Amino acid sequence: MEPPFDTFTWPAARTFGDHGLIVDPDPAAGPLRVMLKSFGHLHEPIYTGRTAAADHRHLVLDVRALFADPYLKPEMREMTGRDDAVRANVLAQPGAVAYVIAHAEAIAATVAPAKPGLVDASVGCAGGRHRSVVIAEALSLVLAHGYGIAAEIHHRDIHRPVVRR
């Protein structure tokens, strides 16, 4: 499958709220079937006393050890995965596009058996502002344009201050 993000812009995407994105597949695709969340492992879980994985139902992807962190580049530190330079940086890394395509296929395979019919998948990185945002949005594009599956994204930590480490 040829990924739909060769220019690092997101076709057929629209924002909602301050920290969300919806990628629209073909209008005939039907109702929303996938909820993608990006988050940072260095932030507290949403619910006190629970692990980050407990906040997500079907699939949790951890990209911390897979792809170099744009945070390490001073010029990208204050940016987010919504910035073209960060998108380009993450998706140009070896294996990034293949990772997105493979995991989109896994998510698509989970849609049919999911109860109550909505797949809940999350992508975590260190701070939740760079890699997880890019990978979650790229997954939504592949799901929409490769499988006709509507996805909504919520970036849990994109609005938080950069975690200094």
N, C-alpha and C positions, 0 to 999 in steps of 0.2 A: 504494500500500500504506500502510495506517495503522500507524505504528510501535507496538510493544507496550510502550513505556516512557513513557506520558504522565504517570505519577505519579513518575517517577524512581526507582522501585524495580524490582528485577529479578524477574519472576515465573518460577517453575520453575527457579530457580538454586540451586546448592549449592556450597559451598566444598570444596576438597580441599587438603590440605597447608596451608602458611602463606601461599602466594601464588598460589593457583589458584582457578579457578571453572569449573564445568561447567553449561551451560544445557541442560536436557533438553527436546527437542521431544516431539511426540506419541510414545508408546512404540512405535508401529509404524514409526517413521522408520528404524530400523536402526542399524548400528554407527556409531561415531565417524567423521566424514569430514573434519573441519576442526580444525587446531591453530592457535590464535591466540596470538601473543606480543605483549606490550607491552614496550617498552624505551626507554631514554634515550640519545640521541646523545652526551651529554656524558660517558657512562661508556665504559670500554674495551670493545671487542668481547669476546665470550665466549672466543674463541680468539686468542691472541697472533699478531700478524702478519696478521690478516684484517680486512677492513672489516666494518662492521655488516651490510651487505647480504649478505655471504657467509655469514652465520649463518642466513639464511632462504632457502627454496627457491623459492617461487612468487610471492609478492607482498609488497612492502614499501611501506607507506603512511607518508608523512612529514607530520605535522600541525603542525609548528612554525610555519610561515608562514600557516597557514589560520585558526587560532583563537587568541584571546587566552589567555595563560597565566594560570591561577589563581594561580600562584606570585607574580604581581605584586600580588595582594591580600593584605596582611599576615595577615588573618584566615584565609586558606586556605592559606598557605604550608606549614604543617606537616601539612595534611590530605593525603589521597590521593583518587584517583578512585573509591574505595570509599565515600567520604562523600557523603551526599545533597546537601549544599551545592555540592560540586565537580561532581557529576553535573549538577545543575540549571544551574550556571554554564556548563558546556561545551555541553550540549545545547540551551540557549536561545540560543546565538550564531547569527547569521544563517548559514544554509547547513549547519549541523551535522547536522540530521536528514536532509536531502536527501543529504548526503555519505555518511552511514551507509547509507542505503537503496541508493544507487547502487553503493557498494562491496560491499555484501552480495550484490547481484545479480551483480556480477563474480566474487565468490568462489564463489557457487552455480554459475555457469556453468563454473567451473574444476574442480568436483568430479568430473564424469564422465570427462574425459580425464586426470585426474591419475594419475601413476604414482608410487608403488604404490597409489594410491587414497586417500591422505590429503593434503589441501591444507594447506600450511604458509604462513600469512600473518602478517605482523608489522606493528605500528603503532608508530611512533616519535615521540617529542616530545623536548623538551630533556632533562629529568631522568628521565623514565620513571615519574613518580608521579601525574600529574594527567590531562592530555589523552589520552595513549595508553591509559591504563587505562580511561577512560570510553568512548572510541571502540571499543576492542577488546571490551568487555563489551556495548556497544550492538549491535555487529556480530553477536555471538553470539546475542543475542535476536532480531534480525531473521532470521538464518539458521534458528534453531529454530522460530520462530512463523510466519515467512513462507514458508519453503521446506522445513520438516521436516528440516533438516540438523543433526545433532548436532555441537556444537563444544566443545572444551576450551580453556581459556585459561591461560597461564602469564605472570605479571607478573614479568619478569626483574629489574627495578630498583625495584619498589615498596617494598622493605624497606631500601633504601639511604638514607643521610642526604640531606637536601635539598642540592642543588648550589647554593652561594652564587654569585651572579653580579652 
